[in-house]
Amino acid sequence: MFQFDGDEVFYVDLDKKETIWHMEEFGHAFSYEAQDGLKNLAVAKENLIIMIRRSNHTQASNEPPEVTVFPKKSVELGQPNVLICHVDKFFPPVLNVTWLRNGQPVTDGVTESLFLPSTEFRFHKFLYLTFVPSAEDVYDCRVEHWGLEEPLLMHWEAQESILVPETTETVVCALGLVLGLVGIIVSTVFIIKDLHSSRNPWVQGPL
């Protein structure tokens, strides 16, 4: 993978043995031979093996991932959306991630990003699932990694807003109106009583 100013420009697909440009326009302005990249990768792997043998360093420890699941946009039941599973801060960059709908694996509408550099020499990755939210369906992003003792399940389900029944809403409004009227009447009575007391010369004030 080649990056410029933190943005991915292109990468070499090891299975297809071809260069994949992040934006097709770059492919017209620049060129990169995938075969050269594969040769460089083979040389780098061999050099790494030699360096490990000479340095006698042990393999880096496995760092477990942090996983979060969230929708791409505000959820509206029945409206198409994209569910995103963000797997972050793990090492080495080896993962097995599965989307589950109601406990069953989902393969349709699933895409994923490359392994991207994260903080402290770790990696992160995004996985996407196109779906239509409903009150009945629940989703899980299941992540398997060498740093985990068992697969990690991150759960997500649509939160349907609770609507107040019309009868209850009417009762609440009526109760508020009654309490307001009672308050006005009580205040009026006290005002009239106070005025009457101030005008009565026989009413003795406090000592």
N, C-alpha and C positions, 0 to 999 in steps of 0.2 A: 504494500500500500504506500502511496506517495501523498504527502500532505503539503499544503502551502498556507502559511499563516493560520494554522490550526484547522483548515478545511480540507477534506478529502478531495483529491483531484482524480486519481485513478488507482486501480489495483489489478493484480494479475490473478485470474481465476485458475487455480491449480488443476482443477478437473478438466476444464475446457481448453486450458493452455492458451488463453487469449487475454488481451488487455481490455478491461472494463472501465470506461470513463464515467465519472460521476455526472458530467454534462457532455452531451454529444458534441457540442461546439468545440470543446477542447481537443477532441480527436481529429478535427479538421485542421486545427492550427498547429498541433504538436503530434509527435509520434513516439511510440515506445514499443519495442519488440518484446513480446512476451517470452520468447525463447531465451533472450538475453537475461531476462529476470529470473527464469528458472535455473539457468546456469549459475547466476550469482547466488541464488538461494542454496544450491547444492554446495558451492564453495564455502558459503557462510556456515552451513551445518557442519561441514568437515572441520573447519577452523574452530568451531565451538567445541567439538569433541576433543580436539587436540589441546585446547586451552584448559578444558575441565580436567583432562588427564595430568597435565603439567602442574596445575595449581592444586590439585587434590582437594578441591572444594566440594562440599556436599550440596545436594540439590536444594533449591529454595523451598521453604515451607509452603504448604497449600493454604491459601487465604480464602475463607468462605465468602460467598457473595451476599450483598444486601439487595433485596427484591421489593419493588413497589409496582402496583398495578393501578392504572387510572385511565379514564376515557379521554379521547382527543378533544372533545368538545362537550358542552353541557348535555346531559342525558335527557332525552324525551322518548318516552315509551313508544315503540312502533316506528321510530325514525332511525335510519342507518347511522352508524357511528363506527369508531375504531377504538379498540381496547389496546392499551400499550402496557407491556411488561418490561420494566427497566431493571436489568441485572447489573449491579455495580460493585466495584472494589473487590474483584476476585483475581486470584492467580493460582495456577496457570490459566491461559486462555483456552480452556477446554470445558464445554458445557453440553448438557442435554436438556433441552427445554421443550415442554409439551403443554399445549392449551387443552383444557378440559371444560366441557359444557355439561352440567348436571352429572359430573363424574365420568363422562365418556370423552375419549380423545377426539380432537377436532383437527382436521388437516386443510379443509377448504378455507380460503381467505386468509391464509397465514403467510406472513413475510417476516424477514428479519434483516438486521443490519450486520455489518462486519464487526469483528472485535475491535473496539476503539480504545485508545489509551486513556486511562483515568489517573487519579492521583496516586502518589507513592509507588510508582512502577506497577500499578495494577491495571485492570481492564474493565470495560463496561460494554454492554450490548443492549439493543432495543429489539423487541419482538412485537409484531402487530397482528391483530385479529379483527377483520371486518365483521360486524355483527349488527343485529337489530335488537335493541334492548326490549325486554319484556319482564313482567312481574314474576313469571314462573321460572325463568332460566337463571342459573347461577354459574359463575365461571371461576376457574382456578388456573394459575400459571404455576406449573410444576417444574422445579429446577433441580437438576442433579449435577453435583460437582464434587471433585475429590476432597474439597475442604468441608463437606457436609457429611455427617454420619448417616443421614437418611434424606430422601428427597424433601425439598422444601416446597410447601404449598402456600401460595399467596391468593387469598379468596377475594372475590368481587361480585357484587350483585346490585341491581338497580334499586335505588331507594325511592319508592313511590310516595309522593306527598300525601299526607292525611287530610282529607277534605272534611270540614265540619258539616254534619247533616243540616239540611235546610230548617227542619223543625227546631233543632237545638240553637241554631243561629237566631231564629225568630224569638225564642224564649230569652236568650241572652240580651238581645236588643230591647225587648219589652221590659225586662228587669232593670236594665240601665235607665230607661226612660222613667220608670216608676220611682226609682231611687232619686233621680234628678228632680222630679216634681216634689217629692217629699222634702228634699233639702230646701227647695225654694219656699215651700209653705212654712216650714219651721223658721227659716230666716225672717220671713215676713212677719210672723207672729211675734218674734223677739223684738223686731224693730218697732212695731206698733206698741208693744208693751212698754218699751223704753221711752218712747215719746209720751205716752200717757202718764208715766210716772214722773217725768220731768215737768209736766204742766200742772200736776196736782200739788197745791201748796201744802196739803196735810201730810204728804209723804215725807218722812224725816230721812235725811241722808245719813250716811255712816258717821259715827263719832270719831 
